[in-house]
Amino acid sequence: MIGGLRSADADSSNLTLNMMYKASMIFFLAALVSLASFAQESSSFRLPPQEIIDLVEAPGTPSVSIAPNHSVIAFIENPGNPFLEDLAREELRLAGIRIDPLTNGPAAASYGTNITFTDLEGKNERIVQGLPKTPRIRNMRWSPDSRHIAFTHTVEAGIELWVIDVAHARARKLTSRQVNDVMGNALSWLSDSKTILFTAVPETRGEVPVRPLVAGGPIIQENLGRRAAVRTYQDMISDPYDEDLFEYYAQSQLIEVDLDGNEKLIGAPSVMWYFNVSPDARYILVNQIQKPYSYIVPFTRFPQTLEVLNRQGERVYMVADVPVSDDLPQGFGATREGPRSVQWRNDAPATLFWVEALDGGDPANEVEYRDQLYFLQAPFTAQPTESVTLELRYGGITWGMDDYALVYESWRRTRRTVTSSFNPGQVQPEKSVIFDRSFEDRYNDPGRFQTASNEYGQSVLLTDRRQRKLFLTGAGASPEGNRPFVDEFDIRTGETNRLWRSEAPFYEFVVEIIDVNRPSVITRRESNDMAPNYFMRDLRRNRLTQITHLPDPFEALQELQSEMVHYTREDGISLDGTLYLPAGYNKETDGPLPTMLWAYPREFKSADAAGQVSGSPYTYTRVGATSPVLLATQGYAVLNNASFPIVGEDDKEPNDTFVEQLVASAEAAINFLVEKGVTDRERVAVSGHSYGAFMTANLLAHSDLFAAGIARSGAYNRSLTPFGFQGEERTYWDAPEVYHHMSPFTYAHQIETPMLIIHGADDNNSGTFPMQSERLYDAMRGHGATVRLVMLPHEGHGYRARESALHMHWEWLEWLDRYVKNKEN
């Protein structure tokens, strides 16, 4: 051993192509192992202790939505975890999306179940009447005048369009037509606050296509010398029948309906990705997906046309005819040529804007400017006007006044991000840089400029009445933890002035700025012993008024001991995490505990940024249904969200020393906990989800630090994601030694620590195919490892069903009690 790293791995030069070949054969060798060594269980879902059941089944916290005119707050009730039968409905997996064919909407969608209104002081509570018997509320949209809310209600075999009269707190169904929500952009208010535009299921679309009993021919894909390297995607179209199904369910009819239910069809049915109405409501920008459909990229990169229609559905301008985008250059800064990010200016009646690449979309090209911004004003008969040029890749615009807007640009390779102001009324205006910084540097993050609704109901920069000051809110990362803030920014001088900052022993962040002239904000406030609630804060008088008195569904967790802890890695990088200990634990009398280390690695180009503190020491303990923190109720210490930075400064890439840095971070955490007297060094487990599962398997393959490991929904063989993964830009062929050295599958024969592998059987996350867990299990089994594979039916990348969450906790406890807590037995 060299530190915690196995000496066999200390010299990466030992990894040869011969080893790589042998590793790739593990799966085939596993098939030769005697069936006597293979055990398979067929069992029902199991339940953990009642303490955990009660916490998993705790009611959800209401969501909050504030009216544009700040007159009303809507509280939307959220159900707890769905039952497995909700996830087991038939779903279609096409073009990168999952479709519920009965509803013509997204599969396994989340929804609200009730809506309550109050005023800004939390008074005058009104429960919305007239809602359907079993509401399934999605796509809530306030009208620009705040007098109505449109929403969709999902029934057994369709999606309905409803509207709420806010003043009377009464809901009603607006039309008998079925909404098509497959593409996720189902409805929008027009600026008159009386009309809604929505996508409907075409009444003339006919019967569902039926798969032919006999194929009409082979499925052929061909590439004739064109470079088309794409990352690994799930749920792609795979044959002509899939194409027919996608077109059938994605096709929609654009319809205009007023509050009296009067309808007008706009244009013909099409496979419409999205539509945007111009602020003056005279034109509609429509993105329509075209054939041929690709079998290797999702629908967002299919051929598409962007055109402007009038309210009669007639084309008045063709913005772009975009070919399939399956041949982008390599790298995170890569993009396609031609118009992209086509939208309406929020501060003008009907002006289009878009950007085009000046570097061919290739980040490898050395050029002075990367992107060019263009404008085109209605009636779209003139030539597009050039606006600002950008040195980095375009990242968005926040519109303000006629002569003032903000543009954002960034470059991932250098972690640089720039915010500038410019005058959109000028041709080729100069930019004035406001912030130029590293986006990794959380301590110097200036926050986000706040917006408000204008006369069109569009978001524009929030200013004071003289339009001289803007306003920023941010997380306020600091060595003491996050301390959210509100700042004002002087447009003339470029200086900022702090109006408010969260103070210990509370964690409080701004939900919305209500008034800037008599400064007041709505915040969410909590502390270690006070559950989160919403407050109105008068910034000038420093006066706080509580709006809500929400019940605490996690009261049992408050008996746990928790603290934010800080420690240092051997290379000097500062690390942190939140330590949870069982209720009533005393290290002097109870001794060191079995411990769970939960983490997710993150990449940095700066060691200083990697060592910055994240989170707050003053938050209330609230957890999700699958949180490892629940283990603290069963006698375990839990170091949650432990820092695992992967750093590559200057010309070094973070992943070149991925394994070594993982082991160093794990060693630092264990050493700290042992020295603190709360952890038994011989009884430590490691776990993580997704990239955290990848981390877990690597730690078990390359160190002897842990008594057990639990990996959830990970990817373990990087040759199956050959064109990049996570933050890795290089391909498998650019850096084969990195891909293999980072792949725990390569070293499955070295994993001697007991390992529990859990995966959603229907995982839809890019790269984390369920096969990844199955193959790692096969490889470990073939080498006689202690390993268990649990595939959760009907689950995607995260685990949502009540049955799945509870069974997962049962698996955790069974595994940890056996191999960690009671290791000596």
N, C-alpha and C positions, 0 to 999 in steps of 0.2 A: 504493500500500500504506500502511496505517496499522498499524505494527508488522508482525505476520504476517498480519493480517486484510486481505482485499481491500477496497479503499476503496469499491467499489460496494456492499458489505454493511455498511459502518460505520453507515449511517443506516437503521434498520429502517423508517422512515417511507416509504422508496422502494417498499416492497412494497405493491402495490395489488391490488384484486380483479381488475383486468385481467391483471396478471402471474400471479395464481393460476389464472385461466382458461387462459392460454397454457400454463402448466406442465402442466395436466391434459391438454392436447392433444398433448404430446410423444409419447406412445405411438402415437397414431394417425398422426402425421407420420412416425414411424420406419418404418411399414409401406410408405411410398412410396419409401424409399431403394432404390437399385439393388441387385439380388442380387449384383452383382459386388463389392460392398464387404463381403459377408458370407461368413465362413469358418466351416465347421463340421467338427469332427474326430469321427471314430468310431474309438476306439482302446481297447486293453486297459489294465488297470491297470499303472502304472509303478512302479519301485522307486528309492528314493533311495540314497545311498552306504551301504556296509555298516555304517559306524559308527552311522548312524541306525537301520538295520534292527535291529541288535543291541540298541539301547536300547528301541525300540518293542516288541520281543519279550521283554524282560526279564520274568522271572516275577513274579507279583503277591506282595505281602506278606500273610502270614496275618492274618485277623481274629481278635480275641480276645473271648471271652465267659467271664465269671467266675460261678461258681455262687453262688446267693443266700446260702448259708451260708459262702462263701469257702473251701471245702475243695478246689476243683478249678478249673483254668483249661482251657478248651477253645480250641484253635487250629484255625481253619477255613481250609483251603487254598483260595485263589482262583485260577481259571485266568487266563491272560492274555487279550488281546483275542480275541473270538470271530471265527470265519471268516464271510465274507459269506453263505455258505449258511445259517448259523444265523439271520441277520436276514432272509433271503429267504423264510422260511416264510410261508404264508398268514396274514394277520391281518385282523380285522374292526375297523373304527373306528366305535364307537357310543357315544353319550352321554358323550363326553369320555374314553373309555378305549379301549385297544387290546387286543384279545382274540386269543389263539391258539385257533382253533376245534378243533384236534386235542386239545389238552391241557385245554381249559376253564380256562385260566389266563391270566396276563398275557403279552402278546407280547414276544419278545426279552428275557426276564427274565434277570437275573444269578443266579449260584448258586455254592455251594461244591462242592469235589470230594473232600474228605477231612477227617477230624476226628481230632485227637490230644489226649490229656489229659496234664497234668502236675499236680503239687502246686504250692503257692504259691512254693516255692523253685526251681521249674523241674526238679525231679527226678521220678523214678518215671514216666517217659514211657511212655504206652500208646497205640498206634494202635487206633482203633475197628475191631473185626472185624465181619464179617457185613454190611457195607454192600453195596449193589448193585454190579454189575460196573463200571458207569460212573455214579458218583453225581452227581446234580444236586440239591444240598441247599439248601432254602429254608425260611423260617418256623421257625427253631429256637426252641424254648421250653423253659426249665428248669421242672421241676415245683417247687412251693413248697418241698418238702423236699430239693431238690437231688439226688435219687436217680435221676431219669430226665430225658431230653431227648426231646421230641417234635419231629419235623420232617417236611417234605414232600419227596418225591423225584419229580422230573418225568421221565416216560418219554415215548416217542414219541407215544403217544396217550392221555395221561392224567396224573393226579397222584395219588401214593400217600401214605398216612399211615404213618410209621415211628416207632419208639421205641428209645431207647438206654438200656440198663442201665449206669449210670455206673460202679458198683463193678466190674463185669466187662468194661467197655469193649466191649460187644457190642450190635449193632443187629439189629432184626427188623421185618418188616412187620406192622402191627397189624390191618389189615382189608383186605378185598378191594374195598371200595367206593372209588370215585373221588372225590377231593376237588374241590370247586368253589372255585377261588381267583380268580375273575374280579374280585370286589370287593376283594380284598386283605386280608380279615379271616377267615382260614380256620380257625383253631383256637385253643383256650384250655384251659388246665388248670383244673380245679375245685380248691378249697382242700384237698380230701382227698388230693391228690397221687396219686390212683389212677384218676381219671376225666378224660377229654378230651372236650370238646365241639367239633364241627367241622361245617363246611358241606359237604355231599356233592352230587354230581350226582344229581338225582332219577332213580330207575330207571324211572319211568313217564312220562318227559317226551316220548317219541315221537321222530319223525324231524325232522331239521332243516327249517325252513321253506324253501320254494322260491319264488324271485321269479317272479311271474306274467309270462308272455310278453307280455301286453297289460295295460296299466294300467287299473284299474277306474274311473279318473276323475282330475281334476286334483288337484294338491297345493295346498291353500289354507291360508294363514295370515291371521288377521284380528285387528285391534286396534281396539276401539271406545272411543277416548278415554282409555284407561288408559295411564299413563306407564310404559314398560317399557324403560328404557335399560340395556343390559348391555355389558360389555366384549367384545372379540373373542375367541371361543373356536373351537377346532379340533375336528374329529371329532364333530360333532353328528349326532343322528338327523335324517334328511331326508325320510323317507316312511314309509308304513305297513309296508312290508316291513322296514325298519330297526327299527321298533318290535317286530315279531315276533321278529326275530333277537336284539335286546337282551333281550327277555323270556325267550327260549329259553335263552340262555347264562348270564344273570344269575340265573335261578331256581335255588334250592338248597333242600335238605332238611337241617334241623338234626338232628344225630345225636349221641347220647351213647355213648361206648365206654370200657370199662374196660381195664386192663392185661392181662386174660385174653382180650380180643377180644369180650366180650359187648356187644351193641348194643341201643339203644333209640331209636326215632324220636320226635322232639319236634315236635308240631304238624304242619301241612301244608306242602308246598313253597310258597315265596314268593320274590319278588325282594327279597332281604335285603341291605341295605347292610352292617350290622354287628350283632353281638350282644355283650352284656357280662353276665357272670355275677356275681351278688351275692357279696360276700366270704364269706358263710356258705353259699353254693352252693344256696340254696333257691329263688332266682328268677333269671329271665333277662330282661334288657332287650333288646328287639329293635326295630331300625329297619327298616321295610319300605317299599320304594318303591311308589308307587301311580300309576295313570293319572289324567289324561292326561299322556303324556310330552311334554316341551317340545322344540322344534326349535331353540331359541336358547341354552339353558344346559345345562351338564352334569348328570349324574344326581344329584349332590350337592344340586342345587336343585330337583329334581322334587318333586311332592307326596309326602308320606311320613307314616307313622304310627309313633309310638313307644309301645310297650305292654309291660307286664310280664307274663311267662308264669311258671307254676310248672313244676316238672320234668316234669309230665305233658303240657305243651304247652297248658294251658288259660289263657286270659287272665284275669288277676286285677285288672289296672288299665290303663286307657287314659291315658297321660300327655299325648299331644298328637296332633292330626290337623292336619298342616301343609300348607297349600296350596303351589302352585308359587311359587318365589321368583325371579321374573323381573322384578319391578317394584320393586326396592329403591331407596331414595332415592340421590341422587348423593353420592359421597365415600367415603373409606376407612373412616370410622367408621360407615358405614351397615350396618344389619342388619335382619333380619325381626322382626316382632312375635311374641309368644307364647313358649312355652318353647323354649329352645335350650341347647346344651351339656349335655344331659341325661346324667347319669352316676350311678354309685354312689359313696357316700362310702367311701374306702379304709379308714377307721378304725372303721367301724361294721358290724354284721352285714348289715343290709339297709335302708339309708336312701338314697333318691334325693335328688339335688340338681339344680337347674337355675337359669338366669337368664332374666329377661325385661326387655325394653327399657322404660324409663320415658319415653323421648323419642319414641315412635313409630318408633324405629329410624332417625330422621333426624338426622344430625349438624348440620344447619342450625338445628334447634330449640334455643333457649336455655333450658336447664332447670338446676335445682340438682343433680339426680341423673340419671345415664344408665341405670343397670341396677339390678335388684333380685334378690338371691339368695334362693332358696326351698329348704326341706327337706320331705321327706315320708317318714315311717318306715313300714315294714311293720307291719300288713297293708294299708296304703294306704286306710284307710277314713275317716281324719280329713281335715280341710282342710290344704292346704300351709301350712307355717310360714314367716313372713317372717324372714330373717336380715339380713345387712348390705346397705346401699345403697351404690352406687358412684358417685362423681362422674364418673369416666371410663368407657371401655368395658371390660367384663370381659375378663381375659386368662388366667384359670386359677386353680386352688387347689392348694396342697400341704398334705395333711392331716397332722396330727401326733398329739396326744393328745386326749382327750375335751374338754378346755377350751382347746385351742390349735391354730390352723391359720393358714396364710398365704394371702392373696388378692392377686392381681395385677390391675392396671388400667392402661390407657394411652390416649393420645390422639395420633394421628399428626400432626395439624396443628401441634401445639405441641411434638412430640417428647417429651412428658412421660410418665414411667412411675412408678408408685407401688406399693410393696410394703407391705402392712399385716398385722398380726396381729389375730385376733379370736377370741372364744369361741363355738364352734359349738353349745355347749350352752345358750346363752341365746337368747331371742327378741329380735329387732332389737338385736343387740349393738353396742357402740361399736367402731370400728376404732382401732388404735394404729399410726400410720405409722412404719415402720422406715426405708424409703428413699423419697425423693421427688427425682427427678433427670431429666435429659435422657438418653434412650437413645442419642443421638449421642455423648455424652461418654464415650469409652472409658477415659480416664484415671481416672475416678472410678466405674467400674463395680465394684460391691461383690462381684460373682460370683454364683454360683447355689447356693442351699441344697441340700445333699445329702440323699439318701433311702436307706432300707434297707427290706427286706421284713419285714412283720409276720407274725403267726400265720396270717393268711389268704393270705399270699403277695402282698400288695398293697404298693405303695410308700408309705411314710410318712416324715416327717422323721427324719433321723438325729440322735439325741441321745446325751449321755453317760448313765451309769447312773442319775444323779439327775434326769435330764430338766430340767436347767437350762441346758444349752448346745446350740446348733446349730452346724453346720459348713458353710462356704462354700468353693468352689473357683472360680477364675476365670482369665482369660487374662492379667491383670496388665499391660494396656497402659501404656506409659510413654514418655517421651522417648528412653529407651535401647532401646526395642523391647519386645515382649511378654516379661513375666517372670511365668509362672504361679505361683499361690500357694494356700495353704490357710489359712483363718482360722477361729477359733471365735467364736461370737456368744453373748453372755450374755443370756438371755431376760429376766432381771430388770432389768438396767441398760441394755440396748440397745447395749452397747459391744462392739467387735470386738478380737480379739487375734490377731496374725499368728503362726502356728505354723511356717510354712515359705514360702520364696520361691525360685524358680529363680535360680541364680547363674551369671554369666559364668565361663568361656566356653562354657557349656552351655545348651541349651534343653530343659527338662524339664517335663512337665505330668502332672497326676494323672489316672490312668485310673479308680481306685476307692479309696475309703477302706476299709481292711480292719479297723482297730481304732481306736476313739476314746479308749478308756481307757488303753491302752498305745499311743499314737498311731503308726500305721504305714499306709503307702499303697503301692499299686502305681503306678508311674510309667512313662512312656516318655521316654527320655533320648537326646539326640543332641548333636552339635557339628559344626563345619565339617568336621572330618576324622574323625568317628566316626559310623557308621551307626546309625540308631535301633534300640534294643532295650528290653526291659521289665526293670524293676528293682523290688525290694522296698526301700522306704526306711523305716527306723526314725527317726521324727521326734525322739524324745526323746534317742536316743544319736547321732543324725546318722550312722547307719550305712547303707551301701548294699550290697545283694546283687543281683547280676545273675541274672535268671531265664532269659532267652533269649539265644541266640547266633545270630541270624538272618543268613543270607548276604546280602551286599550286591549287589543286581542292577544297581546304577548306579555301579560302581567307576570306569568310564571317565569319568564326569562329574566326578570329584573332581580331575581335572587342570585343569579350568576354574578361572579366577580369578573369585571372586564377592565382592561387598561390598554392604551396604546403604548407599545414598547419600541425601543430603538437599540440597535446594535450595529456592529461593524464587520464587514467582510475582510478577509486577510489582505486584500489589495487596497484597503482603505475606504471602500465605498460604503456609505451609510445605508442601513437597511431598517425597515420597520414592519410592523404588523399589529393586529389587535389580538391580545391574549384573553381567552375566556377560561375561567376556572369554575369548578362545581360550587354550588351554594354551600356556604359554611366551611369551605376548605381551609385548612390551616397547615401550611407546609411543615411547621415545627412538630405537630402531632400526627399528621396524616402521611407525611413523607412524600417523596416524588411520585408523580402520576404517570400513567400511560398517556401518550400525547399524539394528537393528530396535527400534522403540518399541511395546510391547504394553501395552494399558490397557483399563480398563472404567470409564466415568464413574459417579460416585455423587453423590447429592443431599444437601445439608445446609441447615439453617436457621441454622447458626452457623459463622462463619469460624474461630473458635477450634477447634471440633470438627473442621472440615474439615482443619485443619493438624496434627492429631494423628498420630503415627507409628503405623503398623500393621506387623505381622510382627516377625520377630526376626533380628538379625544373626548368630545362632549356629546356624541350622538346617543340616542336611545337605542337599546337593543331590539331590533326588528329584523326578522329573517324571512327568507323565502321557504317554500315547502321542502326544498331539497338541500337546505343549508347544512354545512358540517357543524355549525355552531350548536345544533341540537344535541350533538354528542356530549357536550358539557353537562347535560342533564343526566347523563349515564356514567358519570365518574371519570371522564376524560378531560385533560387540558387540551384546548384547541388554539393553535396559532393561526388565525384566519387572515387571508390576504397577505401572507408573508411576501416581502419584496424578493423577487428573483430577476434582477436586471441582467440583460445580456448586452455588453458594451463593446463597441468597436470604434475606437477613435481614429481620427485622421483617415489614412488610406486603408485601415483594417476594417473588415466586415465583422459584425457582431457574431455571426454564426460560425466563424472560423474557430472559435473557442467556446462553442455553445455548451458542450458537455462539461468542460472544465469549470465554467462559471456556474453551471447548475450545482455541481458538487460543492463548490466553494460557498455558495449561498446557503445550501442545506446545512453544511458544517457549521457555519456561523450561527444559524438559527438554533441548532441543537446545542451548541456550546453555550450560547446565551441562556437558554432555558434550563440547562443543567446547572450552570453557575448560579442562576436565580433560585435554584432549589425546588423547582416545581415539576421537573421532568426527570424521569428515569431513562438514562441514555440507551438502555437495552430494550426499551419498550416505546419506540417512536414509529409511527406510521406516516406515510406521505400519500397525498391524494390531490386530484385536480380534475377539471372538466375541459374537454376539447384540447387546446394546446397545453393545458395543465395536466391532462392525461398523458400526452406525449412526454412532458417533463417527468411525470411519475415513472413511466416505463424506462426512460433513460437513466434516472437515478438508481433504479433497481438493477439495471444492466451494468452500470459503471461504478457502483459504490456498495459498501457494506454498512451503510449508516442506518438502515431501517429494518424493523422487524416484520413489516408488511407494507403493501401498497394497494391502493384502490384507484383504478383508472376509468374515467367515465367518458365515453363517446370521443375517443381520440383517433389520431392517425399515427401509424407506427412504421410504415414503410414508405419513405419519401420518393422511391422510384415510381410510386403510383401517383405522385403529383409532380411530374418531371419539369413543368414549365413555371415553377415557382410555388411558394407556399408562405403563408403568414407574411412576414416582412422580407422574405428572401426573393431578390430580383433575379439572381442567377438561375440558369436552368441546370438540369441534371448533367448536361454535357459540358457546361461551363465549369462546374465544380463537383465532379462525381465523388471525390473523396469527402466533401462536406455532406452531401446527401446521404452517403452510406454511413459515415461516422455519426450522423445525427439520427439515424434510423435504428430504434431499439430492436426492430425485427432482425437486423444484421447480427445483433448480439443476443438473440433469444437464448442461446446456449449458455450465456453467462448469468441469466436471471435465476438465482437460487432462492430469492426471498419470496414468500407466499404472495401471490398477486390475484386480486379480484378485478375482473374486467366487466364493466357494465356498458351497454350500448342500446340506444333506441333502434328497434328493428327497422324503422322507416326514416332513419336519419336523412335529412335533406340538406345538410350543410356541405358546402363545397370542400371536397377532399376527405371528409370523415365518413366515407362509405362504411356501412356495417361490416363489410368484408375485411376492413382493416383490423377490427377486433377478432373476427373469426380466424384470420390467418395468423395473428400473433398467438392466439390460444393454441392453434394447431402446432405451431412451431415450438412453443413452450412444452406442450404435452408430449411432443415427439422427443424432447430431451429430458423427460421425467420430472418436470417442474411441478410445484404445488400451485395450481392455478384453477380458477373457476370463471366461467363465462356466463353472464346473465344477459339475455336479449329481451328487452321490454317490448311487448307487442304494441303496435299502433303508435309508438312514440317516435318523435322526430329527434332533433339534436338536443333539445332540452326535454325534461320529463314533466308533463303537465297533469296527467290523470291522477286522481286521488289514489287509486290502487297502485299505480307505478311508484309514486312518491313514498307511500308507506312501505311497499315491498323493498324499495331501495334502502330505506333506513333499516329494515330487518336484515338485509344482506350485509350492510355495513357493520351492524352490531355483532352478528354471528361471526363475521370474519375477524373483526378487531378483538372481540372477546377471546376468540380461540388463539390467535397468533400474536396478539399484542398484550392485552390486559393479563391474560393467563398464560403468557409465553412459557413460563417455567414448567407448566403442566403439559 
